[in-house]
Amino acid sequence: MQGYFPGKVFFLVIVSFLLLIQMGYSQSMNDIQNLKVDNLSDAQIEQLIKRAESAGMNEMQLESYARERGMPANEVAKLRERIQQLRSGGKASQQQLRQGQQPGQTRQIEGFNFDPALFDSIRRADPYFDLTPEQKKIFGYKLFHNRNLTFNPSLNIPTPGSYVIGSGDQLIIDVYGASQQSYELTVTPEGRIMIPNLGPITVGGSTIDAARPRIRQQLGRIYSGLLGSNPNTFLEIRLGNIRSISVSMVGELIKPGTYTLPSFASVFNALYAAGGPNENGTFRNIQVYRDSKLLTEVDIYDFLTKGDHGSNVTLRDNDVVIVQPFKSRVELKGPVRREGYFEMKPEESVADLINFAGGFSSLAYRERLTIRRATGEQMKVQDLSAEEFAAFGLQDGDEITVGERLNRFENRVQVAGAVFRPGEFSIPDSGMGVRDLIAKAEGLRGDAFTGRAILYRTKEDLTLESMSVDIRGILDGTIPDIALRREDVLSIPSRYDLKEEYYIRITGEVNIPGAYAYAENLTVADLITKAGGFKDAASNSYIEIARRVRDDISGKVAEIINLDVDNQLNLRPEDSKVKLQPFDHIFVRRSPGFQRERLVEVQGEVFYPGEFALSNANERISDLISRAGGLNQFAYPKGATLIRRTEYFQPKTESEIKEENLRSVVAKLQREGLSLSEAEEIALERIEKRLADKEEAKVKMEEKEKQTLASRFRAERLQDVSVGDTSLVQYEFKEQELIGINLEAIMSNPGSAQDLILEEGDIISIPKELQTVRMRGEVLFPTTARFQELRGFRSYISRAGGFTEDARRGKSYVVYANGDVQRTRKFLFLKFYPHIEPGAEIIVPQKPERQPMTAQAWVGLATSMATLALLISNLTN
């Protein structure tokens, strides 16, 4: 920040503050310490910003200058806050205000750089943009400063009969009936109109209604039908061009002066043209003088509160409107409809003030007001009750405060817990007991614990007291009822709130395993029925119950009970007496002889390709080829490949397989449409319901897994890893991989070590005879060439244009059609490349990128060499 200001800057700053003086604040630069920022309007703050920017000053320099001239620190802070509000278009945060920063933006040091359109948008949003906060609080002040409201007189109205004709008015006289004629006549400065062939008629100073018979009488000399008891010609008078009048606006106005207005203008029109009363002007006693005499007094409050503008007279030429200083103004604060400053007449009371404010709001305490009043030497406080509102007179400077009602209830009690209608209830004037409160709550629920309830009571010192209540005794009448007090809370617990929630679990080979609500006298057969019955894999002869051990210190963990259940869910007579207890865990074991089908597949050149189910656990490749009809005449055994699932493969679960099959059943039943039998329709509905339940359960499980992963991710700390870290290894998780097999040896010697035992999901792929060789990697022209028996590795590389400069020749390898891989071998300086077979693929890898030695590495190497040379020299000596 600069420590000094050039002369030009000082001059512009002085001009900016003088601008504030011209706006109505008679404060000099020497009196800047008394400047009140709250009295500045947004428009004045905007002008100050523009002046500072044009002087090359930023916000910090402006604040520094204000402090140097003696502005208090709190006013400087207010100035900063007002500037930030204008720049941000709203309320800035305190932290941003302290930092001189807009919300969401970085701080600007080298000037404001604001958008002028920003202030235009503020003006459009706030019709009272030019008013200070104090001005906005004056009741009636906004009336003449609202840009959306205009008091311009309407000229498109019928000519009023009470309109007083004056010099410059244009009268249009229409004669119609038996005779037709129209005159357009202008009133002369002498107040006359000149009718051709008739002469002058004096109308100045007369109303339209008074001038009409006079003009009719004169025109009757030409049009006889206008006169007499039965006229056949008629007369109509209306105004054409309306004259202008000159009105003097003096006193406490925003823009006093002499104004030229239409002759239809009223007092309100003149006040609007003059900007309305200023902060010191009265709104209750605006005087209108005509011909040096008081004509009327206008009370704007009548218009604002009642819509009455009877005193809003039409002005005439040379009228004078005087706005005197107000005599008595009071401030009303608190929960009323309209807070602010109100001007009061001597005969008006506090009740009238409340009426001006629009009445109390719903939060107001209406029984008492607090009045602060200035006496001759000091202040005093006076309480005013509601009975005194209509008779109590107010004085200038009184500050009336309306209190808020207390946030407390005088007759509330509450009941919670095991009742049918818990909530809040009122205490009647006659009082209420616990029995009545339960009756209001429509009685106790069946699970209510009536032996002991708790009554929470708020004592007079606002401490909480609890009382034990015997609900059963009060309802039976064996003990006396308890009278309730204000803010009592009766809590009636449920029996289930006082004990652990009971459940039982069933897992294993049932259709819907999980936890179920405990019920008395529940048997294993009942629970299996609730769990959807047995799966096909279930063993109906072996069911195990694990029961919690209670009161046993011998070290026993659980009591094991074995039961026998047949396919009809019938228990042995002795087992039928076994009832389940809370927290029992029932295990339904898998039948040891149950085996789900396992599928493998043969692809390619066999007589019967496709999927096959394994017949036994020891079935081998040769057995599967035989079941597929053997190799056909196009088969290429050397290219046969076994594709096997890796540990990363996620097989479908039994539930998913069953769901997939059920969806297939539904699709086929839906395809048949109207031809379904009643049994098929019931089955379709049942299966669709099961599928919908499974889908809902799957969605819930996925949501739970997402939440678990998200919480785990938040718990883990991420570690930064440098880009050049070569210790990182990128893994590719494959769900399937190729296993090279020798199908010729397998088929010639079934059951040998090469004849692998098949696993679920295995795929044996037998291609046709292959006739090409592929070259990939670091060769000049990767391509596919025709296989030739006598060609070797180097010959095929030549067919691809040869090695590139980045080729790592010694690491070249060949992938054969059956998945086997052979690499290039070395002996001394000789390289032995793999032999080539039909369908082979030659891969030439790229040399690893070498990192150049840095300057530090060279320095370290040179230091090491020098140290080694020095060591050798010392040893030699």
N, C-alpha and C positions, 0 to 999 in steps of 0.2 A: 504494500500500500504506500502511496506517495506521502511524503512528509510535508509537503507544501502545496499550495494551489496557485497557479498563475493568476495574474490580474483579471484575465478574461473569465476564468472560472468563477472567481469571487463575484464578478459583476453579474454573471448569469444566475448564480445562486441567489443573490440579492433580488434579482428580477423575479425569480420563481416565488420567493416568499412575499414580495410585494404583490404578486398575483393573488396570493391567498388573502392579502389585505383587501384587494379590490373585490373579492368575493364575499365580503361581509364580515371579516374578522379584523377589527381595527387594532392590530398588534404590529409593532415595529420590530425590526431586527434586534433592537436592544431589549425587547420584551419577549424574545422567543422562548425564554424559560417558562413563560406562562401559557404557551400554546398548548391547547388541548386537542389531541389527535381524535378523540371521540366526536369533536364538533366539526371535523372535516368530512365532507361527503366523498363518495367514491370518485366522483368526477374531479374533485380537487386533488385527491391523491394521485389520480391518473396524470393530471397536469404537472404535478410535482415530479413524477417519474420521467415524463417526457422532457421537462426542463433539465433535469439532472443528466439524462442521456445526451441531450444536445450539447451539454457542457463537458462531456467526456468523463463524467463521474459515474462510478459504479455504486452499488448499494452500500458497501462498506465505507466508501469515502463520504457518502451522504450522511450516514450515521455518525461518522467521526466529526464532521462539520457541525452537526446538530449538538453533539456533546460539548464541543469546544465553545459553542455559543451559549451554553448553560441549560440546554434542555434536560430535564430530569431523566434518569435511567429508565423509569417505568414508562415514560412517554416515548422514549426511543424504542423500547421494546414493542409498544403498541404500533408505532409507525412501521417497524419491520413486519409485524404481523399483518397489518392492513395491506402492505405492499405484496406480501406473499399470497394473501387471499386473492388479490386482483390477478396476480400472475398465474395462480393455479386454478382459478375459476371456482374455488370452493374453500373449505376449511383445511388448512395445512396442519400436519402433525406438529406437536411441540418440538420434537427432535429436529424436524426439518426446518422449523422456524428458527431454532437456535443456530442451525448451520447455514441459514440463508439459502435454503434449498427447496426446490419444488418437489411435490410428491412424485416419485418414480423417475426423477431426473437428477443428473449430477449438478453440482454447484457451478455457477457461472461467475467467473472472477472479473473478466475483462468487459464488464458492461452488462446490461439487462438483456438485450437482444430479444425483446418480447414481440409478439405478433400483434399489430394494431387490430386485426380482426377479432382478437380475444376480447377487447373491451366492447366492440360492437355486439358480440354475442351476449356479454353481460348486460348491456343496455337492453337488448331485446328480451332477455329473460326477466329483468327486474324493471317494472315501470317506474319505480322510485329510486333509480340509480343515483340521481343527482342530490338526494337528500342525505343529511347526516343522521346518525342514529338518534340524536336528540330530536331532530325535526320529525322523524317518523313517529315518535311517541306522542306528539301533540295531536289531540283529537281534532279532526277536521283539516289538518294541514295537507294531507294527501289529496284532498278533494280537488285542489287547483293545480296539482303536480302530476296527475295521472295522465300519461300520454295516450292511454286508451280511452280517455273520457274527454269530451269536448263540450264547451258551452256556447259554441257559435249559434247565434239566433237563426231559426228556420225562417226562410223567406217564402217558402212554398206553402203558405197557409192562406185561408180566406181572409179578406180584409176585415179586421175587427171593427165593430161599430164604435168602440171607445177610442179608436186611434185618433190622435190629435193632429190635424193637418198643419203642416208648416211650410216654410219657404223651401222651394226645390222639389217638393213632392209632385209627382205626375198623376193627375186624376184622369181616369178613363170613364166617360159618361156614355152609357148605352141607352138609347131610346128605342123601344120596340113596341109592337102592337099595331095600331092603325097607321102609325108613322114609324119610319125606320131611319135612325141616324146614330153616329158614333163620334164622340169628341175625345181627343187626347190633349189635355190642357196642363200646363205646368204652373204651379203656384209661384207668383212673383215675390220678390223680397218684401213687397208691401202686404203680402197675404191675400192677393186677389188672383182670380182666374178670368181670362178674357174669352167670352163666347162670341164667335163671329155673328155679326148682325144683331147682337143683343147688348153687349157692353160688359163691364167688369162686375164680378160678384165677389164679395169679401168672404173668404172661408178660412183664412189663417187664424189659428188659435181655437178653431171649432173642431169638435169631433165629427166623424163621418155621419153619425146619426143626426147630429145637430145641423150639418151642412146640407143633408139630403132634402128636407122640405124647402129650404131657402132656394136651392138650385131648381127644384121642381116648380116653385112659384114663378121664378124668372123665366124658365123654359116654357111655361104655360102660355106665355104671351105669344109664342111661336106655334106650339103644339097644344091646341085647345083641349085635345083629348086627355091631357094629363090632369086637368082640373075637373071639378064637379063631383057630384055624388056617385056617378056611374061612369068612371073613366074607361076609355078604350085604348089608351096609350100609357105605357109604363116606363119607369126610370130605374136604372141600376148604376151605382157608383162603386168603382174599385180603384185600387192603387196600381199604377204601372211601375215606373222606376222609383225606388225608395231612396229618399234623401239620406245623407249622412249627418250625424250630429257630433258635436265635440263635447266630451265629458272629461272633467278634471278628476284624477285619482290621486288623493293626497293622504299622508299619514304613514302608518306602519305597513307598507306594502313592499313586495319584492322589487317591483319596477314601478314606482310612482311616476306620474306624468299626465299629460293631456293626450287623450286617445280619440281617434275618429272612428265612430262605430255606426252601424246601420240604425235607422230610427226605430227598429223593432227591438233593439238591445235592451236587456234588463240589467239589474244590479249584478246578478251572477255573471252575466256576459262580460261586464266591465271588470269585475274582480278577476276573472280568468285571464283577461288580456293583460292585467297588471301583475300577474303571477300570484295573486292571492295575498292574504296577510303574511307578514314575516313572523319570526319567532316571538317578537314583542307585540304583535298586533292582536286585536280582539277579534273573536269570531261571534260574539254575542251582541255587540252594540255598534253595528256599522251604520253610520248616519248618511242620509241622502238630503242634500240641501238644494232647494230650487227657489230662485229669485231671492236668495239670501235668507230663506226661511227653512227651518227643519221640516222636511216633508214626511219622512218615515225613518224608522230604525229597523234594520234587518238582523235577524238572529239566525245564523247558519245552522245552529244546533236543531232548530225546528225542522229544517229540511233534512238533516242527517238522521234524526231519530223518529220523525213523524211523517216525513215526505211533504210537509207543509211549506209552500213557498208563496203564501199569500202576500207577504211583505216584499216580495221580489218584484217591485214595480218596474214599469217600462220607463226608461230614461228619456229625457228631452235634451234639447240643445242647451249647453252651458250649465248642465247640472253638475254638482260637486259631490263626490263620494269621499267621505272621510273615514279612515280606519284609525280609531284611537288606540293607544296602548291598553293592553288588558289590565284590569283592576284586581282580579283575584283568580289565581290559577293554582290548582292542587294536583297532587300526583297520587294515583291509585295503583297499588301493586298487589299481586297475589292471584289466586285462582278465580279470576273473573273472565268474562268473554272477551273483554277488550281492555288491556292495561294501557296506561299512559298518563299524559297531562290533560286535565279538563278545566275549562274556564267556568267559574260559577258566579251566578248573580247573588246579591245579598239575601234575597228571599228564598233561595234554593237550599235544600238540605242534603244530608247524606243519602237519603232515599232517591233523590233526583240524580245524584252522582252515580249510584248503582244502576239506575235506569239508563244513563248515558253510556255506561260501560257494557250494556247488554245483559246485565244481570250476573248472578253468581254462576260459576261452573259447577259441575257435579262433585268436584273435590273440595269445594269451599266449606269452611265452617261458618255458618250464617248467623250464629247467635251473638257474635261479638266481633268488633273491629278494634284495631289499635291505631290511634292517631298521634303523630308526632307534630308538635306545634312549637314555633319559635315565639318566645316571650320577648320582653324588652332586652334582657341580657343573656338569656340562655334558652335551652330547649326543655320541653316537658312532654311527657307521654300521658295519654288519656285513653282509658278503655271506654268503649261505647257498646251498650247492649242493643239488641235488636229492637226493643221497645222505643229507643231514643233515635232511631234512624230518621224518622219523619220530622222530628223537631230540632235536631241538632244542626246549627249553621256552621259553615266552614269559612276559614280565613285564608288569605293569600299565603302560599308556601306550605300549607298543611300537607302532610304525607300520610296517606291512609293505607294501611296494610291489612289485607284479608288473610286470615289464617287458613290452614288446611285441616280438614277433618282428621281425626285420629284413625289410624289403620288398626282398629280393634273392633271387636264385636261385643255388644252389650248383653246378648241373650243367646249365644251360640253354644251348643254342645255337640259332640261328635261321637259316633259309635263305629267301630271297625272290627273286622274279623268275621266270625261265623254267624252272621245274620243275613237275612235275605236282601235288605236294603241298607247297606252301610253308607255313611255320609254325614252331612251336617243337618241339624234340626234346631228349632227355636224353643226356648223355654217360655211357656205362657206366663201371663201375669200371676196366675194361681199357683205356679210352681210345677215341677215335674220330678219324678223319681226314676230309678233304674227300670222298674216294671213298665212305666209309661214309655220310656225311651225304647225299650225292646219292642213294645207294641207298635210304636211309630215305625220302627225298622222292619215291621211285618214278621216278627218272631225269629226264633233261633233256627239255624239249619240243623239237620240231623247229625252232623259231625261236631257240633258245638261241645266244648269241654266245659260243663256247667259247674264243676267243682271249684274252680278258681278263675276269676277274671281280674283284670287290673284296671283301676280307675286312676287316671292321671289328672291331678288337680293343680291349677296355677294359684299359688298363694298371693296374698296382698303385696308381698315384697318381690313378686315376680320369680320366685323360686318354684321348682317343680316338686310336687309331692305325689307319691303313689300309695294307693290303698287296695288291699285285697278284697274282692267281692265274691260272695257265695251266691252265684246266680240261681242255683237250684233252690236254695233256701228262700231267696226273695220271691221266686215264682211260686213256691209251695206255701208261702206265708208263714214259714217256721221262724224266720228272722225278720226284723223290721226292714222296710225299704230305706234306701239312702236318697236324701234330697240332693238333686244335682245343682251345681253352681255354674256360673258363666265360665266358658272355656274348658269345661270338663271333657275328658276323652275316655270313653269306655272301650277297652280292648278285650274282646271275647275270643280266646284262641280256639283253633280247631284241634280235634284229637290227633290229626295227622301232623300238626305243627309240633307236637310234643314227642314224636317218635320218629325213628329212621324210616325212610320210605322203603317198603318191601318190594322185592322183585325176585324173579328166578330166571335162569339162563338155560338155553338149550343150544348145543352146537353139534356139528357133525353132519351126518347124511340125512338132513331134513330139508324141505324145500325153502323154508323161511327161518333160518337160524337167527338167534339174537336173544335179547332180554325181553321179558314179558312181566306185566303187573301180576303181583301175587294175589291169589284168592284162596280163601279157606276151603279145605276139602278138595283141593285140586290134585288130580292124579297124573301119572306120567302119560297115560293114554289121552287124557284131556289136553295136556300140553302139546303132545305130538299132533293132535288134531288142529290146535291153534297154529302150530308151526307149519301147516300145509301138508302134513303126512310125510312118509318116508320117500327118499329118493330110491331109484332102482339099485343104487350101490349100497344101500343100507343093509346092515345085518340085523334081522329081526330076532335073533336069539341072544343078543348080547347088548344090553343097555346098562350104563353105569351112572350112578348118582354120587356126586361129591358133595358132602354136607359139612357145614361149618361145625367145628368142635367148640363147645362151650363148657366152661368150668372143668377143664381137664389140664392138669399141670404135668402130665406124664411125658409131654413132648409130641403127642399125637397131633398131626397137622390137619387131617380131614378124615371124616368117616365115609367109607366107600360102601355103596350098596349096589349089588348087581341084580338086575331084573330080567325076566324072560317075557318077551312080547311076540305074538305071532303076527302074521300078515294082516289079520283083521283087528289089530290093536287090542287083542284080548290078553289079559294078564292071567298068570296062574292064580288060583284062589288065595294062596298066602300072600302073593305080591299085590293083589288088588286092595289089600288093607293098608298098603304103604301110601301115606299122604305126603305130598311135598311140603316142605317147610321153606320159610323165607331164605333167600340167597342160595338155594340149592342149584347145582350146576349139573345138567343132564347131558351125557355124552352118548351119541348114537354112532357106533363104530361102522366103518366100511367093511363090507363082506370080503373075506380073504380071497374068495374065488371070483370076485368081480373084476373084469378087465374091459376097459373101453377100447373100441377099435382104434388101430393105429394105421395111418395111410402112408404109403410110399408111391412113387410115380416113376414110370419108364417113359422116356421121350425118345423119339427118333426112329431108327431103322430096326424095329422089331415088328413081328406080325400083329401083335395086339398091344399097341401103346395105350397108356392111360394110367389111372390110379388103381392101386391094389391094396387090399387090407392084409397086414401081416398075419400069417396063420399061427405063428408061434414066436417066442422070444429069440430063438436061435436061427431064424431064417436069414440066408445069406444072399449075396448078389447072384450067384449061379442059380439058386432056387427061383429068384424073381424073374431072371431072364427066361428060364424054362417055362414059368407060368405065363409069360408074355409071348410064348410061341417060338422063342429063339430068334437069332439074328436072321434077317433076310439077306438077299443077294446084294443089296446096296450098302450094307453096313460097313463101317470103317472101324474095326475094334480098337486099333491103336489110338483113335481119337476119343474113345469113350471116357466120360468124366462122371465122377460122383460129386453131387452138390449136397452139402450137409449144413444144417443149421449150426450157428455158433452159440456161445453162451449168452450173446446179446440178443438172441431172438426171443421175442415175447409171444409164446403160443397162446392161442385162444383158450380161455378157461371153459370148464364144462358149462357154466352158466351162460357164457357168451355163445357157445355152440348151440345150446338148447334154445337160446333166444333167437339165433339166426334161423334155426329150423322152424320155430314157431312162426316167425315172420313169413317164411316160405309157405307154411300152411295157410296163414291168413290171406296171403296174396292169391293163392289158388282158390280159396273159398270165395273171396270177393270177385274173382274173375268169373266164377260160375253164376253169380248174380241171383236172379229170381228162381233158379232151379234148385236152390238149397232146400233141404228138408228141415223140419222143425228142430231135430236134434243137431243138425249142422249149424243152424242159426244160433242155437244156444251155445254150441261149442265155439263158434266165431266170437260171440259176445264175451264168453269167458276168457278166451285167449287174448283178445284185445285188452281186456281189463288187466290181465297179468302183465302184458307187455307195457302197458301204461305205468303200472306200479314199478316195474323194473326200470323204466326210463326215468321216472321221478327219483328213484333211489340212486341211479347212476349220476344224475345231475347234482344231487346233494353231496355225493362222494367226491365228485370233481371239484365242487366249490370248497369242500373241506381240504382237499389236497392243495388247491391253490392258496388257501389261507396258510396252510402249514409251510409251503414253500416260501411264501412271502415273509413269514415271520422268521424262517431260517435264514433267508437272505439278509434281512435287517440285522440279525444277530451276528452274522459273519462279518469280519473286517476285510476289506479289499486291500490287497498289497500291490504296490506299484512295481512294475517290471520294466526294465529298460528294453528298448526296441532291439538292440543288438545282442541280447542275451541268447547265447547259443545253447544254453542248457535246457531251454524249453523244447518239448517234443510234442508235435501235433499228432493225435491219435485219430484214426478213422474207425468207428465202431461198425463193423459189418455184421449183418444178421445171417449171411450165408457165405460159404467159402468153397473153393474147388479142392477136391482131393484127387490126385492122380492115381489111376488104377491101370492095371495091365489086364484088359478084358480077355485077351487071347490066352494068357496063362491061367486065368480064373476058369474059363470054360473048359480048358483042357485038363485041369486038375481041380475039380470042385472040392470044397472043404479045406483047401490049403490056407496058408497064412495070408496069401493075397486075397482070398475070398472073404471079404469083410462081412461082419454081421450087420444087418441093416437096422437103422433107427428111424423113429417116426419123423416124417417130413423129408426123408432122403429122396433125391431125384437122380436117376441114372440117365444121362444124356448120351445117345449113340448117334453120331453124325454120319452123313454120307461120306464117301471117299473124298478127301480133300486134295486140291491140286494147286494150291497157292502158298506163298510164304510172304509174311508182312515184315516190313522194316520200319521201326519207329525210334524216336529219340534223336540223338545228335548225329544225324546223317543229313547230307545236303538236300536230298529230295526224298522225304518219306513216301513210300509207295508200297504196292503189293505186286509181287512178281510170280510168274508161273514156276511151279516146282519142277526141277530137273534133277534126275538121280545123281549125276556126277558132279554137280555143283556143290561147292563148300561155302563156309561162312563168309570168307573174304570175297568170293564171287558175288554173293547176294548184296554185300555192302557196296560193291562196285556198281551193281544195278541201281542202287539208290544214290549214286553220285559220290560215294566215299564218305569218310568221317569228316565232321566239322572240326574247327580248331579247338572247340571246347569239349570235344568228345573224350570220355574217359575209357579208352579202348580196353584196358586191362580188366575193367569191371563189366564188360558186355556180357549179356546172358540171353538164353533162348527159352521161351515158354512154349512147350509142346501142346498139341491139341488136347491131350488128356489131362492137362494141368500141371505136369511135371516141369521142373525148371533145372537147367544146366548152365553153369557159369563158365567163363573163360579161365583156364588154368595157366600158371606160369612155372617154368623150370629154367633157372638161370636167366638168360636174356631171351628165352623162347616163349611164345604164347601158343597155347593149344586151345583153339576155338571149338565150341560144341558142334556136333554133327547136326545136319538139318534134315527134318522129316516133313512130309506134307502137313499143312495146317499150322506149322510152327510160326512163332513171332519173335523177331530179333529186336532186342531192346538195347540201345546204346545210351548209358546215362551221361549226365553232364558233369564236368569237373566242378568241384566245390570252389566257390568264390573266395579268393585269397584277399585277406585284409592287408593293405600296405602298412609298413611299419611307421609308427609315428615318430616325431622328433624325440620324444622322451624315450622311446624304445631304442633309437639309435644311440642316444647319449648313454643309456644304461648298458648297451652292448659294448660301446667303446670303453666305458669305465671298467667293465668286467675284463675285457681283453687287456687293458693296461695293468690291472691288478694281477692278472695271470702272468703277464710278462715280467712284472716286478718280482713275483713269487719265484718264477723259474730262475731269474737272475740271481736272487738271493741264495737259492739252493745250489746253483752252479758255483757261486763264490764260496 
